[in-house]
Amino acid sequence: TKAIASAKTNAEVNATEWGIQKVGAPNAWEQGIDGGGIVIASLDTGVKWDHPALKEHYLGYDSAHPDAVNHEMNWFDAVFGKTTPY
């Protein structure tokens, strides 16, 4: 019936991806662990800190003071030793 097909579609849409299941994330979520406050690092030659998708989350950026970006301890260049992202 249409109701069964609709329920199956909703279940499929709401299903957790296999990789999320594999690492046990649903168990962590049940314990109230949701990743809030976690710092993620990136080791990449192509990260643009002020990209619109990243800027608000960059540790050195404060939206209250957008012109006072602080890269100290938020940026490390192990290759050329530059103190600001480039």
ZALUMKE-477860 format. One record per residue: x negated, y, z negated of N, C-alpha, C in turn; residue in three letters. Coordinates in Angstrom, 3 decimals. Atoms other than C-alpha are relative to their C-alpha. Example, Ala and Ser with C-alpha at 12.3 -4.5 7.8 and 13.67 -1.06 7.14 Angstrom:
residues 2
[[-0.890,-1.190,0.000],[-12.300,-4.500,-7.800],[-0.900,1.200,0.000],'Ala'] [[0.820,-1.190,0.060],[-13.670,-1.060,-7.140],[0.770,1.090,-0.730],'Ser'] 
END
This chain:
residues 86
[[-0.839,-1.186,0.000],[0.000,0.000,0.000],[-0.870,1.230,0.000],'Thr'] [[0.723,-1.261,-0.056],[-0.949,3.623,0.301],[-0.603,0.359,-1.363],'Lys'] [[0.501,-0.313,1.338],[-1.323,4.025,-3.486],[-1.260,-0.791,-0.309],'Ala'] [[1.182,0.821,0.248],[-3.808,1.152,-3.657],[-1.173,0.508,0.819],'Ile'] [[1.060,-0.536,-0.848],[-5.808,2.527,-0.740],[-0.536,1.300,-0.581],'Ala'] [[0.405,-1.267,0.581],[-5.861,5.943,-2.400],[-0.835,-0.225,-1.257],'Ser'] [[0.740,0.296,1.223],[-7.007,4.480,-5.731],[-1.396,-0.530,0.339],'Ala'] [[1.298,0.535,-0.403],[-9.786,2.561,-3.994],[-0.897,1.125,0.491],'Lys'] [[0.778,-1.126,-0.499],[-10.917,5.715,-2.224],[-0.503,0.851,-1.169],'Thr'] [[0.409,-0.787,1.163],[-10.969,7.640,-5.529],[-1.095,-0.718,-0.781],'Asn'] [[1.017,0.764,0.717],[-12.931,4.850,-7.197],[-1.331,0.051,0.730],'Ala'] [[1.234,-0.057,-0.779],[-15.433,4.824,-4.373],[-0.650,1.370,-0.093],'Glu'] [[0.521,-1.368,0.081],[-15.800,8.593,-4.505],[-0.609,0.258,-1.366],'Val'] [[0.467,-0.238,1.360],[-16.255,8.564,-8.285],[-1.064,-0.990,-0.462],'Asn'] [[0.994,1.014,0.369],[-18.659,5.596,-8.283],[-1.367,0.648,-0.187],'Ala'] [[1.356,-0.474,0.242],[-22.137,6.187,-9.647],[-0.952,-0.664,0.986],'Thr'] [[0.985,0.528,-0.946],[-24.974,5.773,-7.143],[-0.796,-1.127,-0.655],'Glu'] [[0.692,1.176,0.532],[-26.900,2.490,-7.527],[-1.276,0.377,-0.747],'Trp'] [[1.249,-0.396,0.658],[-30.155,4.266,-8.456],[0.247,0.599,-1.375],'Gly'] [[-0.365,-0.579,1.293],[-28.444,6.167,-11.250],[0.313,-1.129,-0.982],'Ile'] [[-0.288,1.171,0.829],[-27.126,2.859,-12.577],[-1.301,-0.724,-0.375],'Gln'] [[1.240,0.767,0.195],[-30.554,1.238,-12.172],[-0.867,0.578,-1.114],'Lys'] [[0.825,-0.615,1.049],[-32.318,3.754,-14.449],[0.743,0.153,-1.319],'Val'] [[-0.761,-0.024,1.247],[-29.546,3.516,-17.057],[0.540,1.366,-0.387],'Gly'] [[-0.485,-1.346,0.310],[-28.380,7.120,-16.792],[1.367,0.017,-0.677],'Ala'] [[-1.294,-0.030,0.689],[-24.754,6.346,-17.736],[-0.109,-0.295,-1.504],'Pro'] [[0.210,0.273,1.422],[-25.990,4.897,-21.050],[-0.537,1.235,-0.717],'Asn'] [[0.536,-1.227,0.587],[-27.967,8.077,-21.702],[1.101,1.049,-0.126],'Ala'] [[-1.092,-0.973,0.035],[-24.928,10.205,-20.838],[0.945,-0.294,-1.155],'Trp'] [[-0.879,0.381,1.112],[-22.851,8.236,-23.356],[-0.576,0.422,-1.339],'Glu'] [[0.675,-0.426,1.226],[-25.422,9.206,-26.009],[-0.124,1.518,-0.090],'Gln'] [[0.055,-1.453,-0.006],[-25.047,12.872,-25.100],[-1.239,0.575,0.651],'Gly'] [[1.220,-0.451,-0.680],[-28.309,13.055,-23.153],[0.364,0.303,1.437],'Ile'] [[-0.412,-0.394,-1.349],[-27.642,15.033,-19.992],[-1.083,0.727,0.786],'Asp'] [[1.097,-0.653,-0.710],[-31.006,16.504,-19.055],[-0.117,1.483,-0.278],'Gly'] [[0.075,-1.417,0.330],[-30.284,19.970,-20.437],[-1.278,0.323,-0.756],'Gly'] [[1.221,-0.429,0.662],[-33.444,21.797,-21.489],[-1.260,-0.710,0.462],'Gly'] [[1.152,0.743,-0.502],[-35.732,19.464,-19.551],[-0.747,0.847,1.029],'Ile'] [[0.834,-0.717,-0.959],[-38.617,20.985,-17.607],[-0.515,-1.003,1.026],'Val'] [[0.472,0.847,-1.087],[-39.422,19.454,-14.234],[-1.187,0.686,0.668],'Ile'] [[1.165,-0.542,-0.681],[-42.807,19.947,-12.646],[-0.017,-0.503,1.434],'Ala'] [[0.130,0.400,-1.396],[-43.602,19.787,-8.973],[-1.451,0.122,0.404],'Ser'] [[1.356,-0.017,-0.527],[-46.890,18.905,-7.408],[0.140,-0.096,1.506],'Leu'] [[-0.310,-0.054,-1.417],[-46.463,20.015,-3.843],[-0.682,1.216,0.600],'Asp'] [[0.626,-1.135,-0.664],[-48.126,22.273,-1.336],[1.023,0.958,0.597],'Thr'] [[-0.993,-0.820,-0.678],[-44.828,23.702,-0.138],[1.124,0.508,-0.885],'Gly'] [[-1.052,-0.495,0.886],[-42.892,24.893,-3.208],[-0.021,1.524,-0.010],'Val'] [[-0.139,-1.462,0.001],[-41.648,28.474,-2.945],[0.835,0.365,-1.225],'Lys'] [[-0.678,-0.220,1.276],[-40.778,29.544,-6.509],[1.202,0.922,0.119],'Trp'] [[-1.100,-0.959,-0.089],[-38.513,32.391,-5.379],[1.044,-0.381,1.053],'Asp'] [[-1.055,0.493,-0.891],[-36.437,30.268,-3.006],[1.324,0.105,-0.762],'His'] [[-1.281,-0.189,0.691],[-32.755,30.985,-3.801],[0.474,-1.222,-0.803],'Pro'] [[-0.434,1.194,0.731],[-32.207,27.373,-4.914],[-0.850,-0.246,-1.243],'Ala'] [[0.918,0.243,1.115],[-35.154,27.509,-7.363],[-0.170,1.181,-0.933],'Leu'] [[0.373,-1.209,0.724],[-35.635,31.100,-8.489],[0.621,0.116,-1.392],'Lys'] [[-0.687,-0.155,1.287],[-33.024,31.174,-11.279],[-0.458,-1.042,-1.022],'Glu'] [[0.409,1.078,0.892],[-34.559,27.983,-12.722],[-1.503,-0.004,-0.283],'His'] [[1.446,-0.075,0.196],[-38.238,28.943,-12.544],[-0.283,0.560,-1.392],'Tyr'] [[0.267,-0.426,1.374],[-39.638,29.252,-16.079],[-0.536,1.424,-0.095],'Leu'] [[0.584,-1.334,0.046],[-41.479,32.461,-15.210],[0.955,1.106,0.404],'Gly'] [[-0.977,-0.996,-0.456],[-38.325,34.199,-13.998],[1.032,0.254,-1.087],'Tyr'] [[-1.021,-0.402,0.964],[-36.000,36.132,-16.294],[0.950,0.933,0.729],'Asp'] [[-0.950,-0.807,-0.767],[-32.865,37.443,-14.606],[0.256,1.355,-0.634],'Ser'] [[-0.161,-1.299,0.662],[-32.691,40.223,-17.205],[-1.125,0.953,0.399],'Ala'] [[1.163,-0.787,-0.422],[-36.113,41.426,-15.957],[-0.554,-0.587,1.295],'His'] [[0.401,0.670,-1.236],[-36.320,40.254,-12.325],[-1.306,0.495,0.608],'Pro'] [[1.253,-0.512,-0.556],[-39.326,42.452,-11.522],[-1.205,-0.350,-0.868],'Asp'] [[1.087,0.341,0.923],[-41.382,41.101,-14.424],[-0.181,-1.510,-0.053],'Ala'] [[0.196,1.449,-0.064],[-42.026,37.533,-13.279],[-1.303,-0.349,-0.697],'Val'] [[1.169,0.420,0.752],[-44.468,35.737,-15.568],[-0.445,-1.373,0.490],'Asn'] [[0.500,1.266,-0.517],[-46.533,33.058,-13.853],[-0.951,-0.686,-0.981],'His'] [[0.924,0.577,0.964],[-48.863,32.519,-16.831],[0.656,-1.187,-0.709],'Glu'] [[-0.485,1.251,0.583],[-48.366,28.937,-18.094],[1.220,-0.567,0.731],'Met'] [[-1.110,0.488,-0.802],[-45.630,28.507,-15.468],[-0.458,-0.387,1.394],'Asn'] [[0.567,0.261,-1.313],[-47.907,28.119,-12.463],[-1.448,-0.417,-0.184],'Trp'] [[1.386,0.440,0.059],[-51.156,26.242,-11.993],[-0.441,-0.415,1.395],'Phe'] [[0.558,0.343,-1.312],[-53.238,26.047,-8.852],[-1.318,-0.728,-0.231],'Asp'] [[1.193,0.810,0.234],[-55.727,23.198,-9.197],[-0.963,0.004,1.175],'Ala'] [[0.858,0.026,-1.184],[-57.118,23.706,-5.698],[-0.795,1.288,0.151],'Val'] [[0.667,-1.281,-0.255],[-57.894,27.410,-5.239],[-0.077,0.906,-1.229],'Phe'] [[0.058,-0.774,1.232],[-57.333,28.736,-8.784],[0.752,1.309,0.041],'Gly'] [[-0.779,-1.233,-0.076],[-54.879,31.424,-7.720],[0.963,0.075,-1.186],'Lys'] [[-0.823,-0.177,1.203],[-52.890,32.883,-10.619],[1.462,0.236,0.298],'Thr'] [[-1.404,-0.164,-0.365],[-49.676,33.454,-8.691],[0.327,-0.954,1.148],'Thr'] [[-0.384,0.894,-1.094],[-47.732,31.150,-6.382],[-0.229,0.667,1.357],'Pro'] [[0.255,-0.518,-1.343],[-48.582,31.552,-2.706],[0.521,-0.955,1.025],'Tyr'] 
END
